[in-house]
């Protein structure tokens, strides 16, 4: 068995009044925090998590993006302080808030703070990196891989869209062709692949990602955040992987994250919710159908 904690949407925040730093979409982000999110988010509920992960014998933590609110240096530093308390290996991907301004996206500010450790596997997939290609692969145990994606990008004032570019689609297909066909894959992305929200919040070319998932039976799980709405769905009867949305970990009494156990013939997903402390509120045992 391997045990994974899936957690996302931290939204560490630093309010700035520097006019030079506010000459961008960051002005709207600050106002949104002051008017709305400041009364909803509770970062103190992150404090027990490193100890809880140790108590639960978590092997790997998947960090699903939106570490920051407006991609400020101070926000990345707060996120780094939290992650430094984790005793497990971790894999981090960026969310749209981590590429919030065109400058932070263009200069790849996220990657100054988050560089995933990768064990060399002497395999052609080692060539691909999140920073340079928007995708990288981690072998997390014998027969299991994590395919991590960066589909976030800077957008206009009212948009939080992501993008699966045609080049990134080609890279993903190339990687899947290179991996042993008998091995299992977890696809890890900030965005859901289906179009469930207003167009301004969706993953552009999500249908292309869905087609990849349908054609790739080795992809057993699709893990994402972004929506702030927890969900677990077995989509295997529709020739898709099991889907798990971890929700937003700091959203007050609606804060959630997932504990995922990988076993030979099934997975178990236990969802945790904040209620003065972290408590399990849902458990799903799902047998593997995709081979």
C-alpha positions as CSV (number, residue, x, y, z in Angstrom):
1,X,0.0,0.0,0.0
2,X,1.1,3.6,-0.7
3,X,-0.6,6.4,1.1
4,X,-1.0,9.9,-0.5
5,X,-2.3,13.2,0.9
6,X,-3.9,15.3,-1.8
7,X,-4.2,19.0,-0.8
8,X,-4.7,22.2,-2.8
9,X,-5.7,25.8,-2.9
10,X,-3.8,27.3,0.0
11,X,-4.0,31.0,-1.0
12,X,-1.4,32.4,1.3
13,X,-1.9,36.2,1.2
14,X,0.2,39.3,1.6
15,X,-1.6,42.6,1.1
16,X,0.5,45.2,-0.6
17,X,-0.1,49.0,-0.8
18,X,2.9,49.6,-3.1
19,X,1.4,51.3,-6.2
20,X,4.1,49.8,-8.4
21,X,3.1,46.3,-7.4
22,X,-0.6,47.1,-7.9
23,X,-0.2,48.2,-11.5
24,X,-1.6,44.8,-12.7
25,X,-4.3,42.3,-12.0
26,X,-3.0,42.2,-8.4
27,X,-5.1,45.2,-7.5
28,X,-8.3,43.2,-8.1
29,X,-6.8,40.3,-6.2
30,X,-6.2,42.5,-3.2
31,X,-9.7,43.9,-3.3
32,X,-11.2,40.4,-3.6
33,X,-9.2,39.3,-0.5
34,X,-10.2,42.3,1.6
35,X,-13.9,42.3,0.7
36,X,-14.6,38.5,0.4
37,X,-11.9,35.9,1.0
38,X,-10.5,37.4,4.2
39,X,-13.7,36.4,6.1
40,X,-13.8,32.9,4.5
41,X,-10.3,31.6,4.6
42,X,-8.6,30.3,7.8
43,X,-4.9,29.5,7.4
44,X,-4.5,28.4,11.0
45,X,-6.2,25.1,10.2
46,X,-3.1,24.2,8.2
47,X,-1.0,24.1,11.3
48,X,-2.1,20.6,12.5
49,X,-1.5,19.0,9.0
50,X,2.2,18.2,9.1
51,X,1.7,16.3,12.4
52,X,-1.5,14.6,11.2
53,X,0.3,13.4,8.1
54,X,2.9,11.8,10.2
55,X,0.3,10.2,12.5
56,X,-1.5,8.8,9.4
57,X,1.8,7.4,7.9
58,X,1.4,9.4,4.7
59,X,4.2,8.5,2.2
60,X,3.7,11.4,-0.3
61,X,2.0,14.8,-0.3
62,X,0.6,16.1,-3.6
63,X,0.3,19.9,-3.5
64,X,-2.2,21.0,-6.1
65,X,-1.4,24.7,-6.6
66,X,-2.7,28.1,-5.8
67,X,-0.2,28.5,-3.0
68,X,-0.5,32.3,-3.3
69,X,-3.2,34.9,-3.9
70,X,-1.4,37.3,-6.2
71,X,2.0,35.6,-6.8
72,X,3.9,38.0,-4.4
73,X,7.3,37.0,-3.1
74,X,6.0,37.2,0.5
75,X,3.2,34.8,-0.3
76,X,5.5,32.3,-1.9
77,X,7.7,32.6,1.2
78,X,4.7,31.8,3.5
79,X,3.9,28.8,1.4
80,X,7.5,27.6,1.5
81,X,7.5,27.9,5.3
82,X,4.4,25.6,5.5
83,X,5.9,23.0,3.1
84,X,9.2,23.0,5.0
85,X,7.3,21.5,7.9
86,X,6.3,18.4,5.9
87,X,8.4,15.3,6.7
88,X,7.2,13.4,3.6
89,X,8.3,13.7,0.0
90,X,6.1,16.1,-1.9
91,X,5.2,17.1,-5.5
92,X,4.0,20.6,-6.2
93,X,2.3,22.1,-9.3
94,X,1.3,25.7,-9.8
95,X,-2.3,27.0,-10.0
96,X,-3.6,30.1,-11.7
97,X,-2.9,32.3,-8.7
98,X,0.8,31.3,-8.8
99,X,1.0,32.7,-12.3
100,X,-1.2,35.6,-11.4
101,X,0.4,38.4,-13.3
102,X,2.1,38.3,-16.8
103,X,5.4,39.1,-15.2
104,X,5.2,36.3,-12.6
105,X,4.2,33.9,-15.4
106,X,6.8,35.0,-17.9
107,X,9.6,34.9,-15.3
108,X,8.4,31.6,-13.9
109,X,8.4,33.0,-10.4
110,X,6.8,29.8,-9.0
111,X,9.8,27.7,-9.9
112,X,12.1,29.9,-7.8
113,X,10.4,28.4,-4.7
114,X,9.2,25.0,-5.8
115,X,11.4,22.5,-7.4
116,X,10.3,18.9,-7.1
117,X,12.8,16.3,-6.1
118,X,13.1,13.6,-8.7
119,X,14.8,10.3,-8.3
120,X,16.7,9.5,-11.5
121,X,15.2,6.4,-13.2
122,X,17.5,6.3,-16.2
123,X,14.5,6.7,-18.5
124,X,13.8,9.0,-21.4
125,X,10.9,10.6,-19.4
126,X,13.6,12.2,-17.1
127,X,14.1,14.8,-19.9
128,X,10.7,16.5,-19.3
129,X,10.4,19.1,-16.5
130,X,7.5,21.2,-15.3
131,X,9.5,24.4,-15.7
132,X,10.6,23.9,-19.3
133,X,7.9,21.6,-20.7
134,X,4.8,22.0,-18.5
135,X,5.0,18.3,-17.6
136,X,7.1,16.0,-15.6
137,X,6.9,12.4,-14.4
138,X,7.7,10.9,-11.0
139,X,8.0,7.2,-10.2
140,X,6.5,7.1,-6.7
141,X,6.7,3.3,-6.2
142,X,7.2,0.2,-8.4
143,X,4.5,0.3,-11.0
144,X,3.2,3.7,-10.1
145,X,3.9,7.1,-11.7
146,X,2.7,10.7,-11.1
147,X,2.2,12.7,-14.3
148,X,2.3,16.4,-13.1
149,X,1.0,19.2,-15.3
150,X,1.4,22.9,-15.4
151,X,-1.6,24.2,-17.3
152,X,-1.9,27.6,-15.4
153,X,-1.2,30.9,-17.2
154,X,-1.6,34.6,-16.7
155,X,-4.9,35.9,-17.9
156,X,-6.8,39.1,-18.2
157,X,-8.5,40.9,-15.3
158,X,-11.6,38.7,-15.0
159,X,-10.3,35.3,-16.2
160,X,-8.8,32.4,-14.4
161,X,-8.6,30.1,-17.4
162,X,-5.9,27.4,-17.8
163,X,-4.6,26.1,-21.1
164,X,-3.6,22.7,-22.4
165,X,-1.5,23.9,-25.3
166,X,-1.1,21.7,-28.4
167,X,2.6,21.4,-27.6
168,X,1.9,20.2,-24.0
169,X,-0.6,17.7,-25.4
170,X,2.1,16.3,-27.6
171,X,4.5,16.1,-24.7
172,X,1.9,14.2,-22.6
173,X,1.2,11.7,-25.4
174,X,5.0,11.2,-25.9
175,X,5.5,10.5,-22.2
176,X,2.6,8.1,-22.0
177,X,4.1,6.2,-25.0
178,X,7.4,6.0,-23.2
179,X,6.1,4.6,-19.9
180,X,5.7,0.9,-19.4
181,X,2.2,0.0,-20.5
182,X,1.6,-2.3,-17.6
183,X,2.4,0.5,-15.0
184,X,-0.3,2.8,-13.5
185,X,-0.4,6.6,-13.7
186,X,-1.9,9.4,-11.6
187,X,-2.6,12.5,-13.6
188,X,-2.1,15.5,-11.4
189,X,-3.3,18.9,-12.6
190,X,-4.7,22.1,-11.0
191,X,-7.7,22.3,-13.3
192,X,-10.5,19.8,-13.9
193,X,-10.6,18.6,-17.5
194,X,-14.3,18.9,-17.9
195,X,-16.1,22.2,-18.5
196,X,-18.2,22.6,-15.3
197,X,-17.9,26.3,-14.7
198,X,-18.2,29.6,-16.5
199,X,-15.9,29.7,-19.5
200,X,-13.7,32.3,-17.8
201,X,-12.7,29.7,-15.2
202,X,-12.2,26.6,-17.3
203,X,-9.3,24.7,-18.8
204,X,-9.1,25.8,-22.5
205,X,-8.8,22.6,-24.6
206,X,-10.0,20.5,-21.7
207,X,-11.7,18.3,-24.2
208,X,-8.3,17.4,-25.6
209,X,-7.1,16.3,-22.1
210,X,-10.3,14.3,-21.7
211,X,-9.6,12.5,-25.0
212,X,-6.1,11.6,-23.7
213,X,-7.6,10.2,-20.5
214,X,-10.1,8.1,-22.4
215,X,-7.4,6.7,-24.7
216,X,-5.0,6.0,-21.9
217,X,-6.2,3.1,-19.6
218,X,-2.9,3.2,-17.6
219,X,-4.2,6.5,-16.1
220,X,-6.1,5.3,-13.0
221,X,-6.6,8.6,-11.1
222,X,-7.1,12.2,-12.1
223,X,-6.4,14.6,-9.2
224,X,-7.2,18.3,-9.3
225,X,-8.2,21.4,-7.3
226,X,-9.2,24.9,-8.5
227,X,-12.9,24.6,-8.0
228,X,-13.0,24.8,-4.1
229,X,-15.7,22.1,-4.3
230,X,-14.7,18.7,-3.0
231,X,-15.7,15.7,-5.2
232,X,-14.9,12.0,-5.7
233,X,-16.3,10.3,-8.8
234,X,-15.7,6.9,-10.3
235,X,-15.7,7.6,-14.1
236,X,-14.2,4.2,-15.1
237,X,-17.5,3.0,-16.6
238,X,-17.2,6.0,-19.0
239,X,-13.6,5.0,-20.0
240,X,-12.1,7.7,-17.8
241,X,-10.1,7.5,-14.5
242,X,-11.3,7.9,-11.0
243,X,-11.6,11.6,-10.3
244,X,-10.8,13.3,-7.0
245,X,-11.1,17.1,-6.4
246,X,-9.4,17.9,-3.0
247,X,-11.3,21.2,-2.6
248,X,-9.8,24.1,-0.8
249,X,-7.9,23.3,2.4
250,X,-8.3,26.7,4.0
251,X,-12.0,27.4,3.3
252,X,-13.1,27.6,6.9
253,X,-15.6,24.8,7.8
254,X,-15.7,23.8,4.2
255,X,-11.9,23.2,4.1
256,X,-11.2,19.7,2.7
257,X,-8.4,17.4,1.5
258,X,-8.1,13.7,0.4
259,X,-6.2,10.8,1.8
260,X,-5.6,8.2,-0.9
261,X,-4.5,4.6,-0.4
262,X,-3.2,2.8,-3.5
263,X,-3.7,-1.0,-3.2
264,X,-3.2,-3.8,-5.7
265,X,-6.9,-4.2,-6.7
266,X,-8.5,-1.0,-5.5
267,X,-8.0,2.4,-4.0
268,X,-9.5,3.9,-0.9
269,X,-10.2,7.7,-0.7
270,X,-10.9,9.2,2.7
271,X,-12.0,12.8,2.6
272,X,-11.2,15.1,5.5
273,X,-13.1,18.3,6.5
274,X,-12.3,21.0,9.1
275,X,-14.6,21.0,12.1
276,X,-12.5,22.6,14.8
277,X,-10.1,19.8,13.8
278,X,-9.5,17.6,10.8
279,X,-12.1,14.8,10.7
280,X,-12.9,12.2,8.0
281,X,-16.4,12.7,6.5
282,X,-16.5,10.4,3.5
283,X,-14.8,7.2,2.5
284,X,-14.9,5.5,-1.0
285,X,-13.5,2.1,-1.8
286,X,-13.2,1.8,-5.6
287,X,-12.0,-1.2,-7.5
288,X,-9.6,-0.8,-10.4
289,X,-11.3,-1.4,-13.8
290,X,-8.8,0.2,-16.1
291,X,-5.9,-2.1,-16.8
